[in-house]
Structure formats: C-alpha cells, structure tokens
Amino acid sequence: MTFIGAWLAAAVVFGLRYSCQIRWQNDPRARLKAARQNYLFCVLHAHQIMATIDAERGCGAMVSKSADGDMIAKALTLRGIKVMRGSNSNAGGDRGGRTALAQLQAHVERGAPVCIAADGPRGPRGRVHKGIAHLAQQTGAVVIVVVPQASRKWVFTRTWDRMQLPKPFCRIDGHCSEPLVSEPGERLEAFRRRIEQTLLDLERRLDPSESAYNYVTTESRAQAA
C-alpha cells in the first residue's frame, strides 16, 4: 500500500504542478544567486505539498523515516529534489536526523538550496525547530521564509499540522520574507526565534484563520482559560 500511495502522491504533485498557476511574491533568489549567496527555504509542514509543487530541481529536503515520509519522498525524487531521510523524535531521540542534517549541510556547501519543513515531522504546528538555524549558521546561508497560499484548497483538519492540499486549476502564490541572516555572535536560539517569528507573522498576515492553530496561539488560549 505504501508503494501505491507513493506513486499516487507523485501523480497528485505532477497534476497540480501543470494545472495550477504559480506565482512567487517578493522572490529574492535572482539577487542571491547573482551574489553567490547560498539560501535555505523555511516552510510549515502544512505547506510542504505546495512547496513541493514548484520546488527548484536539485533542491535538498529532509524527509522523515515514516510511512508518510515514504510517500512524499517518491514525489520529491521524481520532481528532481534530493531527498535525505531522517528526523528527531519528540522524546529527543535521533532517527537519522543528525546524518540527514550533515548531508543537507554538504548539499548547501556545494551551492544548492535546501527546503525544510521547520515544524516537522510532528510539530507542534508553527514551532520552528533548531535544525534550520543550525544549518544556516554552519553554512553561512540565509533563510527565506515562504508561506504559499492557494486560492482554493482542502485543509485536513484531523492532522496535527492541518495539512493543506491545493485544488486543481487554482492559483498558488508563494510569499517570501526578506532573507534572514545570522548576525555575528548571534546565539542559535536567538536566530531560531527570529526565523519562527518571521514565519508566524507572515502566515498570520496572509492566512489568519489557519495561523490561529499555531502552538503559540493555542498555548495563549489555554493560559487565558
């Protein structure tokens, strides 16, 4: 079933790639490439399908060692994306995450971009983990936060991330932040928080109804109650 699901996922991604109108807003890539500046994409786990649809060929991505990961890995590979398998568990254990992160670092150092679902693989939603900040600091890459928005979409409300799937023949706008640079002497946690705040602010502006499910919002509600 995983094999069949993987090919179905790949078919969905390719069908959306050629039926949807895709536009990038505030795209900094041309000037970064002209300056020979490496960059990383930071997205929400909920947006990873939309991010996959128009990802750059040769882009690197970390995919968890799970059944869901098996399905998305096939779609990514067929789209020309370099997949590294691994993740960290919620209990703090390592499931190949360190090895995958080292592979991503080597990929960036060769001049290729990387896309990371920063709150994956199990959340909580909107909580940026330290991997992307660590990778940026180790490689000197800048971080581009991307919040893609589809004009029509399905939202899988029973998944922890509220996964979004654009509907065929819709318009998808990929909204980019200004590149985030780790300042000299900046601590890893401080940089991680800046990335997270940029991501949360951008989604809150573009999609307030979905941003209400981010962990900082739900925690605030719980405290108020």
C-alpha positions as CSV (number, residue, x, y, z in Angstrom):
1,M,0.0,0.0,0.0
2,T,2.9,2.3,0.7
3,F,4.2,1.7,-2.8
4,I,0.9,2.5,-4.4
5,G,0.4,5.6,-2.1
6,A,3.9,6.9,-3.1
7,W,3.0,6.8,-6.8
8,L,-0.4,8.4,-6.1
9,A,1.3,11.2,-4.2
10,A,3.7,11.7,-7.1
11,A,0.8,11.8,-9.5
12,V,-1.0,14.4,-7.4
13,V,2.0,16.6,-7.3
14,F,2.6,16.5,-11.0
15,G,-1.1,17.0,-11.8
16,L,-1.1,20.1,-9.6
17,R,2.2,21.3,-11.0
18,Y,0.8,21.5,-14.5
19,S,-2.8,22.6,-13.7
20,C,-2.2,25.4,-11.1
21,Q,-1.0,28.9,-11.8
22,I,2.1,29.5,-9.6
23,R,3.5,32.9,-8.8
24,W,6.3,34.0,-6.4
25,Q,5.9,37.2,-4.4
26,N,8.9,39.2,-3.2
27,D,11.2,36.5,-4.6
28,P,14.9,37.2,-3.7
29,R,16.5,34.3,-5.5
30,A,17.8,36.2,-8.5
31,R,19.8,38.7,-6.5
32,L,21.0,36.0,-4.1
33,K,22.3,33.9,-7.0
34,A,23.9,36.9,-8.5
35,A,25.8,37.5,-5.2
36,R,26.6,33.8,-5.0
37,Q,24.8,33.6,-1.7
38,N,23.5,30.2,-0.6
39,Y,20.0,30.1,0.8
40,L,17.5,27.8,2.6
41,F,13.8,27.7,2.3
42,C,11.7,27.5,5.5
43,V,8.1,26.4,5.3
44,L,5.4,25.0,7.6
45,H,4.8,21.2,7.5
46,A,1.3,22.1,6.5
47,H,2.6,23.7,3.3
48,Q,5.0,21.1,2.2
49,I,2.9,19.8,-0.7
50,M,2.5,23.3,-2.1
51,A,6.2,23.9,-1.6
52,T,7.0,20.6,-3.5
53,I,4.9,21.6,-6.5
54,D,7.2,24.3,-7.6
55,A,10.5,23.4,-5.8
56,E,13.8,24.0,-7.6
57,R,15.3,21.0,-9.2
58,G,18.3,20.0,-7.3
59,C,16.9,21.4,-4.0
60,G,17.6,19.3,-1.0
61,A,14.9,18.2,1.5
62,M,14.8,16.2,4.8
63,V,12.0,13.6,4.9
64,S,11.2,11.6,7.9
65,K,11.6,7.8,8.1
66,S,7.9,7.0,8.3
67,A,5.1,5.7,6.0
68,D,4.1,9.3,5.3
69,G,7.7,10.1,4.5
70,D,7.9,7.2,2.1
71,M,5.0,8.7,0.1
72,I,6.3,12.2,-0.1
73,A,9.9,11.1,-0.8
74,K,8.8,9.5,-4.1
75,A,7.1,12.6,-5.2
76,L,10.1,14.8,-4.3
77,T,12.5,12.5,-6.1
78,L,10.5,12.5,-9.3
79,R,10.4,16.3,-9.1
80,G,14.2,16.3,-9.1
81,I,14.7,17.0,-5.4
82,K,17.5,15.4,-3.5
83,V,16.0,13.6,-0.5
84,M,17.8,12.9,2.8
85,R,15.9,10.6,5.1
86,G,15.9,11.2,8.9
87,S,14.2,13.1,11.8
88,N,14.4,13.6,15.5
89,S,11.8,12.1,17.8
90,N,9.7,14.2,20.2
91,A,11.4,12.3,23.0
92,G,14.7,13.7,21.9
93,G,16.0,10.6,20.2
94,D,17.6,10.5,16.8
95,R,16.1,8.7,13.9
96,G,18.8,9.5,11.3
97,G,18.2,13.3,11.8
98,R,21.9,14.1,12.5
99,T,23.1,12.2,9.5
100,A,20.4,13.8,7.3
101,L,21.4,17.2,8.6
102,A,25.0,16.6,7.8
103,Q,24.0,15.6,4.3
104,L,22.0,18.8,3.9
105,Q,25.0,20.8,5.1
106,A,27.2,19.2,2.4
107,H,24.4,19.9,-0.2
108,V,24.3,23.6,0.7
109,E,28.1,23.9,0.7
110,R,28.0,22.6,-2.9
111,G,25.9,25.7,-3.7
112,A,22.4,24.0,-3.8
113,P,19.4,25.3,-1.9
114,V,17.5,23.3,0.7
115,C,13.9,23.3,1.8
116,I,13.0,22.5,5.4
117,A,9.5,22.0,6.9
118,A,10.7,23.6,10.1
119,D,8.0,22.4,12.5
120,G,8.1,18.8,11.2
121,P,7.7,15.9,11.5
122,R,5.3,16.0,14.4
123,G,5.1,19.6,15.5
124,P,3.7,21.4,17.3
125,R,2.4,23.4,14.5
126,G,4.4,26.6,13.9
127,R,7.2,25.6,16.3
128,V,10.4,26.1,14.3
129,H,13.0,23.5,15.5
130,K,16.6,24.4,15.7
131,G,17.8,22.4,12.7
132,I,17.3,25.2,10.1
133,A,19.0,27.8,12.3
134,H,21.9,25.5,12.9
135,L,22.2,24.7,9.2
136,A,22.2,28.3,8.2
137,Q,24.9,29.2,10.8
138,Q,27.1,26.3,9.8
139,T,27.0,27.1,6.1
140,G,26.6,30.9,6.0
141,A,23.3,30.5,4.1
142,V,20.5,32.9,4.5
143,V,16.9,31.8,5.4
144,I,14.0,32.6,3.1
145,V,10.7,32.0,4.9
146,V,8.0,31.0,2.4
147,V,4.2,30.9,3.0
148,P,2.4,29.6,-0.1
149,Q,-1.3,30.4,-0.3
150,A,-3.7,28.7,-2.7
151,S,-6.8,30.4,-3.9
152,R,-8.7,27.2,-3.4
153,K,-7.6,24.3,-1.1
154,W,-8.5,21.4,1.1
155,V,-7.4,21.5,4.7
156,F,-7.0,18.2,6.5
157,T,-8.3,19.3,9.9
158,R,-7.6,15.9,11.7
159,T,-3.8,16.0,11.0
160,W,-1.6,17.8,13.6
161,D,-0.4,20.3,11.1
162,R,-3.7,20.9,9.3
163,M,-2.1,19.8,6.0
164,Q,-3.2,21.9,3.0
165,L,-3.7,20.5,-0.5
166,P,-4.4,23.0,-3.3
167,K,-7.3,22.2,-5.6
168,P,-6.6,21.7,-9.3
169,F,-6.6,24.7,-11.5
170,C,-6.2,27.1,-8.6
171,R,-3.7,29.9,-8.2
172,I,-0.8,29.5,-5.7
173,D,1.2,32.5,-4.5
174,G,4.5,31.8,-2.8
175,H,5.0,34.7,-0.4
176,C,8.7,35.2,0.6
177,S,10.2,37.0,3.5
178,E,13.3,39.1,3.2
179,P,16.3,36.8,3.6
180,L,17.2,36.3,7.3
181,V,20.9,36.5,8.1
182,S,22.5,35.2,11.3
183,E,24.3,38.1,12.8
184,P,27.9,37.8,14.1
185,G,27.9,36.3,17.5
186,E,24.1,35.6,17.5
187,R,23.1,32.6,19.6
188,L,21.4,29.7,17.9
189,E,18.3,30.1,20.0
190,A,18.0,33.8,19.2
191,F,18.3,33.1,15.5
192,R,15.8,30.2,15.7
193,R,13.3,32.6,17.4
194,R,13.7,35.2,14.7
195,I,13.0,32.6,12.0
196,E,10.0,31.4,13.9
197,Q,8.6,34.8,14.5
198,T,9.0,35.7,10.8
199,L,7.1,32.6,9.8
200,L,4.3,33.1,12.3
201,D,3.9,36.8,11.4
202,L,3.8,36.1,7.7
203,E,1.2,33.3,8.0
204,R,-0.8,35.5,10.4
205,R,-0.9,38.3,7.8
206,L,-1.7,36.0,4.9
207,D,-4.0,33.3,6.5
208,P,-5.2,34.4,9.9
209,S,-7.7,31.6,10.2
210,E,-5.1,28.9,9.9
211,S,-2.4,30.7,11.9
212,A,-4.8,30.5,14.8
213,Y,-3.8,26.9,15.2
214,N,-0.1,27.6,15.7
215,Y,1.2,26.5,19.1
216,V,1.9,30.0,20.4
217,T,-1.8,30.9,19.8
218,T,-3.2,27.7,21.3
219,E,-0.9,28.0,24.3
220,S,-2.0,31.6,24.9
221,R,-5.7,30.5,24.8
222,A,-5.0,27.7,27.3
223,Q,-3.3,30.1,29.7
224,A,-6.1,32.6,29.4
225,A,-8.7,29.9,30.2
